Amino acid sequence: MKKLFKNIFYFVKELAGENHYQRYLKDAQSRHASHKLMTQKEFYIHQIEKKWNKINRCC
């Protein structure tokens, strides 16, 4: 039963995007060890800007 709740909690965190920063850290450290990593705040601001600073219309 505990494993079920753990899996559900993980799934909800994935849907909410809470694990994106952790994935970014792992990926950035393995690929770009010399680059400065973004803070969690910088990362989420970057994600929001990437999502909303483009044309979001059909026509």
Distance bins in CASP14 RR format, pairs under 12 A and 6 or more apart:
PFRMAT RR
TARGET T0000
AUTHOR 0000-0000-0000
RMODE 2
METHOD distances of the structure
MODEL  1
1 7 0 0 0 0 0 1 0 0 0 0 0
1 8 0 0 0 0 0 1 0 0 0 0 0
2 8 0 0 0 0 0 1 0 0 0 0 0
2 9 0 0 0 0 0 1 0 0 0 0 0
3 9 0 0 0 0 0 1 0 0 0 0 0
3 10 0 0 0 0 0 1 0 0 0 0 0
4 10 0 0 0 0 0 1 0 0 0 0 0
4 11 0 0 0 0 0 1 0 0 0 0 0
5 11 0 0 0 0 0 1 0 0 0 0 0
5 12 0 0 0 0 0 1 0 0 0 0 0
6 12 0 0 0 0 0 1 0 0 0 0 0
6 13 0 0 0 0 0 1 0 0 0 0 0
7 13 0 0 0 0 0 1 0 0 0 0 0
7 14 0 0 0 0 0 1 0 0 0 0 0
8 14 0 0 0 0 0 1 0 0 0 0 0
8 15 0 0 0 0 0 1 0 0 0 0 0
9 15 0 0 0 0 0 1 0 0 0 0 0
9 16 0 0 0 0 0 1 0 0 0 0 0
9 18 0 0 0 0 0 1 0 0 0 0 0
9 19 0 0 0 0 0 1 0 0 0 0 0
10 16 0 0 0 0 0 1 0 0 0 0 0
10 17 0 0 0 0 0 1 0 0 0 0 0
10 18 0 0 0 0 1 0 0 0 0 0 0
10 19 1 0 0 1 0 0 0 0 0 0 0
10 22 0 0 0 0 0 1 0 0 0 0 0
11 17 0 0 0 0 0 1 0 0 0 0 0
11 18 0 0 0 0 0 1 0 0 0 0 0
11 19 0 0 0 0 0 1 0 0 0 0 0
12 18 0 0 0 0 1 0 0 0 0 0 0
12 19 0 0 0 0 0 1 0 0 0 0 0
13 19 1 0 1 0 0 0 0 0 0 0 0
13 20 0 0 0 0 1 0 0 0 0 0 0
13 21 0 0 0 0 0 1 0 0 0 0 0
13 22 0 0 0 0 1 0 0 0 0 0 0
13 23 0 0 0 0 0 1 0 0 0 0 0
14 20 0 0 0 0 1 0 0 0 0 0 0
14 22 0 0 0 0 0 1 0 0 0 0 0
14 23 0 0 0 0 1 0 0 0 0 0 0
16 44 0 0 0 0 0 1 0 0 0 0 0
17 23 0 0 0 0 1 0 0 0 0 0 0
17 24 0 0 0 0 0 1 0 0 0 0 0
17 43 0 0 0 0 0 1 0 0 0 0 0
17 44 0 0 0 0 1 0 0 0 0 0 0
17 47 0 0 0 0 1 0 0 0 0 0 0
18 24 0 0 0 0 0 1 0 0 0 0 0
18 40 0 0 0 0 0 1 0 0 0 0 0
18 43 0 0 0 0 0 1 0 0 0 0 0
18 44 0 0 0 0 0 1 0 0 0 0 0
18 47 0 0 0 0 0 1 0 0 0 0 0
19 25 0 0 0 0 0 1 0 0 0 0 0
19 26 0 0 0 0 0 1 0 0 0 0 0
20 26 0 0 0 0 0 1 0 0 0 0 0
20 27 0 0 0 0 0 1 0 0 0 0 0
20 28 0 0 0 0 0 1 0 0 0 0 0
20 38 0 0 0 0 0 1 0 0 0 0 0
20 40 0 0 0 0 1 0 0 0 0 0 0
20 43 1 0 0 1 0 0 0 0 0 0 0
20 44 0 0 0 0 1 0 0 0 0 0 0
20 46 0 0 0 0 0 1 0 0 0 0 0
20 47 1 0 0 1 0 0 0 0 0 0 0
20 48 0 0 0 0 0 1 0 0 0 0 0
20 50 0 0 0 0 0 1 0 0 0 0 0
20 51 0 0 0 0 0 1 0 0 0 0 0
21 27 0 0 0 0 0 1 0 0 0 0 0
21 28 0 0 0 0 0 1 0 0 0 0 0
21 37 0 0 0 0 0 1 0 0 0 0 0
21 38 0 0 0 0 1 0 0 0 0 0 0
21 39 0 0 0 0 1 0 0 0 0 0 0
21 40 1 0 1 0 0 0 0 0 0 0 0
21 41 0 0 0 0 1 0 0 0 0 0 0
21 42 0 0 0 0 1 0 0 0 0 0 0
21 43 1 0 1 0 0 0 0 0 0 0 0
21 44 1 0 0 1 0 0 0 0 0 0 0
21 45 0 0 0 0 0 1 0 0 0 0 0
21 46 0 0 0 0 0 1 0 0 0 0 0
21 47 0 0 0 0 1 0 0 0 0 0 0
22 28 0 0 0 0 0 1 0 0 0 0 0
22 29 0 0 0 0 0 1 0 0 0 0 0
22 37 0 0 0 0 0 1 0 0 0 0 0
22 40 0 0 0 0 1 0 0 0 0 0 0
22 43 0 0 0 0 0 1 0 0 0 0 0
23 29 0 0 0 0 0 1 0 0 0 0 0
23 30 0 0 0 0 0 1 0 0 0 0 0
23 43 0 0 0 0 0 1 0 0 0 0 0
23 47 0 0 0 0 0 1 0 0 0 0 0
24 30 0 0 0 0 0 1 0 0 0 0 0
24 31 0 0 0 0 0 1 0 0 0 0 0
24 32 0 0 0 0 0 1 0 0 0 0 0
24 35 0 0 0 0 0 1 0 0 0 0 0
24 37 0 0 0 0 1 0 0 0 0 0 0
24 38 1 0 0 1 0 0 0 0 0 0 0
24 39 0 0 0 0 0 1 0 0 0 0 0
24 40 0 0 0 0 1 0 0 0 0 0 0
24 42 0 0 0 0 0 1 0 0 0 0 0
24 43 1 0 1 0 0 0 0 0 0 0 0
24 44 0 0 0 0 0 1 0 0 0 0 0
24 46 0 0 0 0 1 0 0 0 0 0 0
24 47 0 0 0 0 1 0 0 0 0 0 0
25 31 0 0 0 0 0 1 0 0 0 0 0
25 32 0 0 0 0 0 1 0 0 0 0 0
25 33 0 0 0 0 0 1 0 0 0 0 0
25 35 0 0 0 0 0 1 0 0 0 0 0
25 37 1 0 0 1 0 0 0 0 0 0 0
25 38 0 0 0 0 1 0 0 0 0 0 0
25 39 0 0 0 0 0 1 0 0 0 0 0
25 40 0 0 0 0 1 0 0 0 0 0 0
25 43 0 0 0 0 1 0 0 0 0 0 0
26 32 0 0 0 0 0 1 0 0 0 0 0
26 33 0 0 0 0 0 1 0 0 0 0 0
26 37 0 0 0 0 0 1 0 0 0 0 0
27 33 0 0 0 0 0 1 0 0 0 0 0
27 35 0 0 0 0 0 1 0 0 0 0 0
27 37 0 0 0 0 0 1 0 0 0 0 0
27 38 0 0 0 0 0 1 0 0 0 0 0
27 43 0 0 0 0 0 1 0 0 0 0 0
28 34 0 0 0 0 0 1 0 0 0 0 0
28 35 1 0 0 1 0 0 0 0 0 0 0
28 36 0 0 0 0 1 0 0 0 0 0 0
28 37 1 0 1 0 0 0 0 0 0 0 0
28 38 0 0 0 0 1 0 0 0 0 0 0
28 43 0 0 0 0 1 0 0 0 0 0 0
29 35 0 0 0 0 1 0 0 0 0 0 0
29 36 0 0 0 0 0 1 0 0 0 0 0
29 37 1 0 0 1 0 0 0 0 0 0 0
30 37 0 0 0 0 0 1 0 0 0 0 0
31 37 0 0 0 0 0 1 0 0 0 0 0
32 38 0 0 0 0 0 1 0 0 0 0 0
36 42 0 0 0 0 1 0 0 0 0 0 0
37 43 0 0 0 0 1 0 0 0 0 0 0
37 46 0 0 0 0 0 1 0 0 0 0 0
38 44 0 0 0 0 1 0 0 0 0 0 0
38 45 0 0 0 0 1 0 0 0 0 0 0
38 46 1 0 0 1 0 0 0 0 0 0 0
38 47 0 0 0 0 1 0 0 0 0 0 0
39 45 0 0 0 0 1 0 0 0 0 0 0
39 46 0 0 0 0 0 1 0 0 0 0 0
40 46 0 0 0 0 0 1 0 0 0 0 0
40 47 0 0 0 0 0 1 0 0 0 0 0
41 47 0 0 0 0 0 1 0 0 0 0 0
41 48 0 0 0 0 0 1 0 0 0 0 0
42 48 0 0 0 0 0 1 0 0 0 0 0
42 49 0 0 0 0 0 1 0 0 0 0 0
43 49 0 0 0 0 0 1 0 0 0 0 0
43 50 0 0 0 0 0 1 0 0 0 0 0
44 50 0 0 0 0 0 1 0 0 0 0 0
44 51 0 0 0 0 0 1 0 0 0 0 0
45 51 0 0 0 0 0 1 0 0 0 0 0
45 52 0 0 0 0 0 1 0 0 0 0 0
45 53 0 0 0 0 0 1 0 0 0 0 0
46 52 0 0 0 0 0 1 0 0 0 0 0
46 53 0 0 0 0 0 1 0 0 0 0 0
47 53 0 0 0 0 0 1 0 0 0 0 0
48 54 0 0 0 0 0 1 0 0 0 0 0
END
